[in-house]
């Protein structure tokens, strides 16, 4: 049965360490992904929201255009796109639509729909898209989506999302684990995690 698979972009289908080299260069740091213990980079960098967003305004298009796919993501997405719909819901702002769609085209990553919601709260978009499952890296998004819509959410394990999760949020370490979990779930025909 065809499923509507919801996916975040940054830190989920892209490498979660994507921002690290840009932060190191522009803020004179020596971070690794392990140092990003909080999702809010202003706290890690010890800068104001304004300073951060001024930096993002300049750097976002380049960061997103050059982002590497997470290892194993493309093959999983290609496989799922043959039978299921891939719906990407991202916190990216609308002015990044061309950069985003170009990135998908240049890397030949399949999609059926991409929605740039411009904020981290994705609940309206998830509801509108009537998703069956969601893949995410941001802890509070994963928990809210799972609890609000009673759907399974796969949470990609990163240093910045280590808070406890409800049973309906399945923590996966990488795309290989995500793919195997999804394949079992897709074959089971069950509405909730197995």
N, C-alpha and C positions, 0 to 999 in steps of 0.2 A: 504494500500500500504506500502510495506517494506521501512523503512527509515534507513539511515546511521547516527547514533547518535554519535557525537564526544564528548568526555569527557576528561577533565583534571583530574589528579589524586590528587595531593597534595592541600589540602584546598578546594577541590570540593567533591570528593568521600571520602576523609579522613577528619577527624575533623580539622578545620582550626587552632585549638589551639595545634596541634600535637607538634610543636617545643617548646612551652612555657616551659615545665618542664626541657628540656635539656638546654635551654638558662639560665634558673634560676640557675640550678645546676653548670654549667660550667663558667658562667659569674657573679655568685653571685648576682643575681637579684631577684626581686619579681614581675615579670611581670604576667599579665593576658592577655587574648586575647585582651581586650579593650586597652591595652597599645601599641599594635602593630599597630600604626596609619600609618605606611608606609610599603610598601612591601619590600623595601630594608633594611634588618636587620643591615647592617653596620652602617646606620645612627642612628638607635635606640640604638645600642650597643656602638656607637662611637668608632668603630675599623676600620682598613684598610680592603680593599678587600682581601689582602693576608692573614691577620689574620683570616678573616671569612672563606676563602676557605681552609686554613689549618685545621680549626676546622671542617668544613664540611667533609673533606677527612677522618677524623677519625670517625666522628659521623653519617654520612649519612646512611651507611648500617643498623645500629641499629635503627635509627629514622624511616626509611622506613619499616623495618621488624616489628617494634612494633606499627606502626601507627594504630589508631582506625578508624573504618569506621565512617563517619558522620551519625548521627541518621537518620534513614529512607532511607538511600542510597541503602542498599542491596536489600530491598524488591522492590523498584522501578526498579533497574537494573535487578533483576530476572524477573519481569513482562515484561519489555521491551525486554529482550533477547529472549522471546518466539516468537516475531514477527518481531523484528528489529535487525540490526547489531550494536553492541557496539564497537566503535573504540576509544581507549584511546591514546591521544597524550600528552606526558609529557615532561617537560624541563629536567627531570632526564637524567644523562649521561649514555652512553651505558654500562659502566662497572657495572651498577646497574641492568642489565637485569635479572640476576638470583634472586636477592633479590626481584625484582618487581614481576616476574612471580610466585615465591614462595608465596609471600604475597597474590596474587589473589587465588592461589590454596588452601592455608591454610584457607582462609576465605570463600572459595567457592563463590567468586564473579565472575559472568559470563563476558566473553569477547570474541570478535571475532578477535581482533587485538590490539596489544600494540606497540606503537612506542615511543622510547626514543630519542628525537631529540637533547638533550644536550645543548639546549639554549631556551630562552624564546620566541623567534620568531617562531611561529608555522605555519606561512602562507604556506610554501611549503608543509608541511605534510597535512594540511587541504585541500589544492588544490589537492594533489595526491590522497587523500582518497575520494574526491567528497562527502563531508558531507552535510547533509540537515539541521543540527542544531548543536550547540555546547554548552556545559556547562562548565563554567570557573569561577575562583575566582580572576584572575589578571585583573585589569581594562583595561590596554592598550591592552592586548591580546583580551579581549572581544570586544573592540571597533574596533580594526584592523580587526579581523575576520569577524565581522558583516558588516563593510563597504566594505572590499575587495571582499567578496563573496555574499553579499546581502542575508545572511541567518540569522535567528534569533539566538541570543546568550543569554542564561540565565546566569546572573552574580550573584553568591552567595554573598549576602551582608555581608561584614566584615568591621572592623574598617580601614583596609588598602586599601579599594577600593571605597572611598566615593566621588570621583570626578564625575562631571556630565557625563551622558551617552546619546547617541542618542536614538531615539525611538525604533530602532531595537534591542537594548540591554535591556532585561527584567530583572529587579532586583528582586530576590527572597530571602526571609529570611531564608529558610530551604528547606529540601528535600520534605516535604509535599507540600509546595507551588510549587516547581519545578515539582513534579509529577502531580499535578492537572493542571498546565499550559500545560505541555507536553501532557497529555491525551486529553485536549480540542483541542490542536493544531493537534495531530495525528488523531483525529476523524474528524476534519474540512476538512482535505485534502488540505488546503490552503498552499501556499508556504511560507507565511510570518506570523508574529505574529498576533494573534487575540486579 
